[in-house]
Structures are given as structure tokens and as C-alpha cells.
Amino acid sequence: MIHKRIRPFNTKDTYPEQQLDNDLCQAVVTGKSIYLRGQVAQDLDTRENVAVGDPAGQAEKVMENIDILLRECGAGLENICKVTVYLTDIRFREAVYRVLGRCMKGVYPVFTGLVVVALARPEWLVEVDVIAEFE
């Protein structure tokens, strides 16, 4: 089976301050499944960080990125089956989940929520990855 890779990149470009050299992509489409890389509050094109210090604002950008990537894969938010949410502070849960719930109203995916010590950059408060299925 051939995998379609959406928005390939190398970590040496994404994290120039770190000594990394990994070939990755934002999404992989395989068969009827779409796997998205964990999305953070960063513009997909410019890599500019958005809503620094604002968990709800970061969740908005995360969902915008997820929507863009799913559409580039030929799907939409309604195709999401599994969501994993990473928060750097449990106090962000209510604000973030309100945004995610509004954006995925009527979708009914399964959710896993984790509180982690940190994400790849200190200004990121929330990261979300999803798995979607489409026909």
C-alpha cells in the first residue's frame, strides 16, 4: 500500500536551534486512514507561534491547522475518530476542551487527555493529534 505524505519537512528547518535532522510530515494518508502529526499553535506556512500564553487561543489555532490538513487529505473534521490532547497544565483543560468541543460538535470522536511536563517549545501549552477515517 502506498502512503501519501502531506507537507513533508525536516526538523533542522523547524527547530534550527536544536541539533536535529529528521524527515517528517504533517499528515500521512494510508488507505482510508489519516494520521496527523500533533498540532500546536503554530502557523503551518510561516511557523509563527500564535496565542502565546492563551490556551483557548492556542486550541483555536490547533483546530484551524487540523481542519486545513484534513481538507488537504480529502477529508474534514467530521471524519475524526480519535483525538489525543496534550496539556502542559491541568488548569488549561476546560478552556481547551470548550474550543475542541465546539469545533467537533456532532462528530463524537474518542478522546484521550494527558498532562505532560512540556511540549517541544516552552510557549506551546496544548498539542492535539488526530486519526481520521474517510471513504
N, C-alpha and C positions, 0 to 999 in steps of 0.2 A: 504494500500500500504506500502511496506517495503522500508525504506530508507537505502541506502548503505553509510556508513561513511568512508571516506578516510583519513588516517593519524590522528587518534584521539590523543589528547594531553590534558594536564591540564595546565592552566595558572600559577600555582605555580611553574612549571618547566620552563616555557617560560619567565616569569617575576619574578625571585626569589627575587628581591629587593622590590616587591610590595606584599601587603597582599591580594592576590587573590587565589581563588580555584574554577575555572570554567572549566567544562569539555566541550571541543570544538573539532572541527576537521577542516582540511584544505579544505575539499570538501564534499558535500552531493549530491548523485545521487538519484533522485526520478523519477520514470517513465522514460521519455525521457529528463528530465531536469538535468542540473548540475549547482550547485551553489558553487562558490569558495569563500573562505574567502579572505578578502583583502590581496593582496600580496605586500610585501615590499622587499627591497634589503637585504634579509637575506637568508643564505643557509638553505634549507629545512631540511637537516640532522644534520648539526653542529650548527645551529642558529648563525653562524658567520655573522656579518654585512659586507656588500660588498659596495664598491664605496662610502664610506663616503665623503660627500661634493660634489659629482658629480651627478647631476640629470639625465643626459643621461646614465651614468654608472649604476645608480640605476634602471632606466627604463629597461635596458638590463637584469638585474638580475630578475626583476619583471616578464618580459616576459618569461624568461627561466623557472621560477617557474610555471607560468601559463601553459606553454607547458607541463612540466613534470606532473603536476596534471591532466590536461585534458587527457593526454595519460594514466595515471593510472586509469582514469574513463572510458576508452574505446573510447575517442573522440580525437579531435585535435583542433588547433587554428581555423580551418575553420568552426567549429561548434559554435563559439562565436556569440551570438545575442546582448548582452547588456554589455557595459563597463562603469564603473564609475571610474573616475580618481580623486584622492585627491592630491592636491599640497599644500605645505606649503608656496609657494611664486609664484605669477603670472608670475614672470620672468623665471620660470622653464618650462612654458607651451610649448614653441617652441621646446626646446631640448627634452623634454619627448615625445611630440606628434610626433616628427620625428621618434623616435625609435618605438613607438606603431604603427604608420602608416606603417613603413617598415615591421614590424613583422606580421601585419594583412592585408597586401596588397591583394586586391581582396576579402576580407571577408565581408565588408560593414556592420559592426555592428552599432547599435546606441550608441552614446557616451554622457555621462554627465560628465562635468568637474567642480570640485569645488575647491575653495581655502579655506583652513582651517587654524586655528591658529596653530595647532600642530597635530602630529601623536603620537602613543603610546610611541615612543622613540625619543628623540631630534635629533638623527643623521639621521632619516628617512625623506626624502624630498618628496617622492612620494609613494602613495599606490594605487593599482588598484584591483577592484573586477570585476568579470565577471559572467554572466549567459550564459550557452551554452545549445543547444538542439541537440540531436542525435537520430539516429534510432537504 
